[in-house]
């Protein structure tokens, strides 16, 4: 099986390195400093106290890398507009694109009756991404792991090995099973998802609150959970997201308190959005906030707390862009 990775950052680099180390034929589509580092020094993976250096085929041109059975799309939501056409160009005719991304993906509404199968304007305003890669061409993914990318082509694994794979078009498909098997061979804790949209929504249920709050305040998750007023805001937004999930067939099976208990086990943890703010990068607000709000509007669920978080995060993102 040939695998290509689009987005060789923290998660994408970790996935590429582990798969290549397990003997999988992996190539990487990258650009700029990351591409130069891959070509000059290779991909460096630091995990469990060991550093591995891997030389992988890398290019910024899909035609130089050929076609692949699986294309792993591991970019931030704001990069999807540029990355999806590249992933489509790397996909073999019978291949799949696995979206190892946070938040709501552009294909989420495709095949979902509650959303009338219409593209999400906040992610794909003209439907161009969906026309290139719809639910029939992708596998959804949820990553339960944390990695850092301190410099181009250097990845440091922090915690977690969990990966979910789900076919949104045909749950239990051969493609879904094949990717799960490949990831297991590489040592990941991979599982097939019975309902990948529900699993995506469940992760979003926590990320859409703690991520923007941490970016706005600079606080780690333990401090957010220890502040009663902030926790009340978090809970209110989570109840809104749970109501939206129930309306679209993605019910949340836990209470906010149960989710907080899981988060507490991470200790003084910096969310990905806080890490982006500290690095001066644009924030992943469309997939984590704008898309859930659009979905809520479609199904008639009011989300005043989520609306406020989105507005504040959008102002912060604008300030980062102007800096």
N, C-alpha and C positions, 0 to 999 in steps of 0.2 A: 504493500500500500504506500503510495506517494502522498506526502503531506506538505502543504505550504502554510507558512505563518505570515499573516499580514498584521503588523503591529508588534514589533520586537521590543516592547517596553518591559515592565515588571512581570506581568502575567504572561504575555506572549513569549517573552524570552525564556521564562521558566518552563513553559510547556514545550517550546522548541528544543531546549537543551535536554530535558528529561527524555523526550521521545527519541532524539538523535542518539543519546547515550544508550538507549535500549536497542539500537540497531535499526530504527525506522529511517527511511530516506526522507529527510527534511530539508526544505529550502525556505529561504526567508526573503520576503519583499520588504525592503527598507529604503530609507533615503537619508540624505544629509550626514550628520555626524555619526548616526547609528550605522549607516551603510559603510562609511569609511572605517569605523572601528571593527565591524564584522570582517571586512576584507583584509584589514591590516593585522588585527590581533586575534580575531575569532570571537566567539561568544563565550563569556566567562560566567559560570554558575557557581555561587557560593551557597552550600546547603549542608547542614549537619556538620559544620566545622571543616568541610572539604571543599576545595575549589577545583572545578573541572573546566578545561578549555576545549572548545569544540570548533572546528572549522566547517562551516556550512556554506553551501551555495547561496549567494546573496546578490540581489540586484534590485534596481528601482524600476525595472521594465519587466512586466509579466511574461512577455514573449521570450525572454531569455531564460526563464525558469521552466516553461512548459506547462502541461496540464496535470492536475492532481486529483486524487480520489477524495481527499479531504482538504479543505482550506479552513484554517483556524483564523477567525477574524477577532483579534484581541485589541481593539482600539477603544478610545473614549467615544462616547456617544456623539460628541461634536465633530469627530473626524469621520463619521460614517458616510457622509455625502461624498467624500473623496475616496474612501476606502472600499465601499461596496462595489463600484465598477472594477476596481483592481481585483477584488476577490472573485468577481464573476468571470473575469478574464483568465484566472488561474484554475477555475473549476473544470474538470473533465465533464463530458456530456452526462454521465451518470453519477457524477460526484456530488458531494454536499458541502455546504459552507456551515461550519459550526461557529455560532456567535457566542464567544466567551466574553460577554460584555455585561456591564452593570445597567440596571434600569430597564425601561421598556424598549424593546428593539423595534425597528421600523416595520417589521413583518407581523407584529403582534395582532393586529386587527384582521389580518387575512385569514378567512375561514372561521372567524368568531362571530356568530349571529348577533350577539348583543351589541356589536359595534358595526353592524351592517356591511362588514367586509370592506369598509372604506379606509383608505390610507389615513394615517394620523398626520394632520397638517403640521403639528409642532416638530415632527421628525422628518417628514417626507411631503412637503407642501404640494408638489405637483405629481406625486405618485411615481417618480422616476426610479427610486430605489426598489420599490415593490415590483415594478415592471422587469427589473433585472434579476432580482432574487426574491421570490415570494415564499410562502410557507412550504411549497412543494420542493423547493431547492435547498432548504436550510435544515439544520438541526439546532435546536435551542440549547443554550448552555447556562449553567449556574456554577460559579466558582466560589468555593468556600475555602479560601486561602489568602494569605497576605504575603506580598513580595515587595521589595524595594528596587529601584533602578537608579542608583547613585550617580552613574555616569553611563554614556552610551555603550551598549553591548555588555554591560555588567549587571547581573541580576543577583539579588540577595534574598533567599527564601527566609521568611520570618516565622510563619506558622501555617498549619492547615494543609491538607492533601485532598480535600473533598471536591469532586467534580460531578455534576449532573448532566446527563445528555438526554434530550427528548425530541422526538420527531413531532412537530406541531401539526403536520399534515396527515401522518399515519403512525400513531403511537405503537411502539413495539416493532417497528420496521427492521428489515435486515441491516439497513445503513446505521440505525441507532445501535443495534446490537454489535455491529462490527466496530464502531468507534469506541464503545464501552470496553470491548475486549482489548483493543489496542492500548487504551489508556491504562487498563489493569496490568498489562504486560510491562508497561513503563513504570509501574510502582505507585500509580495514583490510586486513591480511594474513589473509584468511579462507579456510578450507578445509573441505571436507566430510570427515567422519570415517567410516571404514568400520566402526568399532566404537566407539561413543561411550562405552560402559561401560568398555572397556579404556583409552581415553584418559583418562577421569575417574580410573580407578584408578592410572594411571601418574603423574598429577600428585599425587594423594594420597600415593603412595609416597614422595615427597620431603617434601610439606607436613606429613604426620602426624608427622614426626620433628623437622625443624628448627623448625617453628612452636612447638610446646610447649617445646622446649629453649630457644629464644630468649626466650620469654615468662618462663620460670622463672629464667633467668640474666641477662637483659638484654643478652645478647651478640648481635652481628651475625653473619651467616652465615660470614664469613671467620674469625672467632675460633672458632666451633664446629668448623670444618673443620681448624683449626690445632692443636686440642687432641687428642692421641692417645686419651686416655681417653674423652672425649666422642664422638669420632669412632667409637670401638669400639661405644659404646652406640647411636649412630645406625645403624651398619651392621647391628647385630644386629636392631634393630627393622625395618629395611628388608628384611632376609632373611625375617622373619616375614610382613610384608605381601606380599612376592613369593610366598610359599607359599600364602597365602590367595588371591591373585589367580589363581594357577595352578589352584586348586581350584574356582574359580567361572567359569573360562573367560576370565579377563582376565590373561593372562600378561604379566609385565614383561620387556621385551626387552633390558634393559641390566643391568649390574652396579652396585652402589652407587658404585664408583670412577668409573664413566663418568658417573653422575649428579652426583657431586661436582665433576667437571671443568666441567660446565655451570654449576653454582652458583657456582663460583669466579670465573667470568667476570663475575658481578654485583658483585664487590668487597665492600665493607663494607655489606651490604644488611640492612635491617630487615624482618623478616617481618611479615605483616599482623597476626599474633597479638601480636607485640611492640609494634606500633604501637597496637593496641587496649589493651594493658596500660598503656602510657604515657599514653594518653588517659583511663584509668579506666573503659574500657568492658568489658562482659562478654566472655568469650572464646568462640570458636567451637569448642567441644570436642565437641559431639555429632556433627556431620557429619565432623569430622576424626579423632576418636578413639573415641567410643562406638559409632558405627555400624560402623566396621571391626572392632571387637572383637566386636560382636554377630554380624557375618557370619562371623568366625573361629570362634565357638562353634558356629554352625549347621553348618559344614563340618568341624568337629573338628580345627582347627589351633590348637595352643598358641601364645600370644603373650605370654610373661612380660614382655618389655621394653616392649611396647606397653601392657600392663596397668599397669605402673609409671608410664609417662608419663601415662596417663589419670588415674590416681589423684592424682598430683602436680598436674597441670593443674586437676583438679576442685577441689582444696583452694585453689589460687591464685584460681580463679574465685569461689569462695565468699568469700574474703577481699575481693576487689574488690566483690562485691555488698554486703558488710557495711560497707564504708568510707563 
